[in-house]
Amino acid sequence: MKTMSLLRSSLSRWSLALGTSLFAQAASAVNDLPGGPSTNQIDLHPAASRMASDIHSLHVIMMVICTVIFIAVFGVMFYSILKHRKSLGYKAANFHESVAVEIAWTVVPFVIVIGMGALATRTVVAQKDTSNADITIKATGYQWKWGYDYIKGEGEGIGFLSALDLKQRAMSDSGRPEATDDYLLKVDNPLVVPVDRKIRVVTTANDVIHSWMVPAFGVKQDAIPGFVRDTWFRADKTGDFYGQCVELCGKEHAYMPIHVKVLSHDDYAKWVDDKKKAMAAAADDPAKVWKLEDLIARGEKVYNANCAACHRPDGKGAGPIKPLDGAAVVQDADKTKQIMVLLNGQNNGAMPSWKSLSDTEIAAVITYTKNNWSNKTGQAVQPAEVVAARK
């Protein structure tokens, strides 16, 4: 019995040592992410804007005030307990309705709270001052990605979707993700802004409540369906800065990162020019009649960028996500049924609406699903059919 006990003890210590070693190796393989989270981080993100710096200073001041109050209150309490205990012969005082005590414990906390409020007022008011912005961008939350539309200022007219990079999602689905500094923070299309310019971000949502937050800029604003709210930031330095949706928005909540790329004025102007040229080149005529093979090729790209994360590249789905391979709605001769699913979603948002895609993209991805895997329907959906279904 003693031998077995020693063996169990040795195995326990060995397992603990092995677990600690593996944890240390995993931790050492991940480094700080500039503009994002740091390993063993216990403080706020390093500030990249004046607003974030003010918030951090306010945080430190409040922590100091709270610490002083904590030490003072508990210091007096423990002093009273220790120095006036019965074993030392002290007898409890017997008094009621002390005016001095009533005034003290009313006035002192009131003064402290008013003082803390006065310190915070300037920063809170500044957070809400979105006037005189150089650039206004609408951020729309979707399950589960962000849509960005530049609606005022340099870059006006640019719009795109920003979703988690598919390789990162595949890493997560594998159950054994590689040790990467930007794990679940890398996106396909980052939001791009110029340095030292006031950026107003107007938030809303297409389905459920989301929340747009970038800690390095000191901004966090809920995105609520049917409502328009706004916030702002002015980046002090160039670089990449990261955030996430911080409102629980469904099962893919963890896969909805935010990446803001801050460029110099010249680089930003070049990005705007290149982006507009690319958008003009990619613009599709909804009246164009496409060949089946061209729609399938285009649809494959749309599927991999937007659908594969949930329905899987092989179309088999997973868990509550219905498969597209062999699905009745996909194989149905009535193409309108699948068009309406993409436009309106279904199952109470489990399948989100994809109205944000262009008519050509919707037509292409439907055609791809109807002619891929075991779905050999030979059917093609033209953009004009999607236009008609939108009305």
WOURBEL-V642398 format. One line per field, one symbol per residue. phi: phi as a letter, one per 40 degrees, with the letter a starting at -180 (. if undefined). psi: psi as a letter, one per 20 degrees, with the letter a starting at -180 (. if undefined). Layout:
BEGIN
phi->???
psi->???
END
This chain:
BEGIN
phi->.ccccccccccccccccccccccccccccbbcbdgbcbcfcbbccdcbaccccccccccccccccccccdcccccccccccccbccccgcbccbabfccccdccccccccccccccccccddcccccccccfccbbbcbbcbcbabbbbcbagchdhcaabbbddcccccccccgbcccbcbdgbcbcbccbbccfbcbcbcbaacbbcbacbbdccgbaacbbdgbbbaaaabccachbbbaacbbcbhccdcbbcbbbbbbccccccccccccccccccccbcccccccdcccccccccccccbbccccgdcgcgafccccccgccccccccccdccccccbgaffgdbccbccccdcccccccccccbbfccccgcbbcdcccdcccc
psi->ghghghghgghghggggggggggggghiiprqopibqqpkpirrqppjqhghghggggggghhgghggggggghggghggggikqhijjqppqnqqlohgggggiggghgggggghhhhhggggghhinjrlqhppppoppqonrqpppoiqapjpipqrqorpphhhhhgghhimqqnqhkpkiprhnqppqqqkqoopopqrqhfrpapopohhikqppqoppiqprrarqopiqrapqqarpkpojahjhikmrpopoprrgghghgggghghghhhhipqoiippqqghhgggghgggghhhhhhgiqhjjiapcioqqhojpghhiqhnhhghghghhiarlkihorqkhhqrhggggghghghikrcjmmhjqppqhhhgghhh.
END
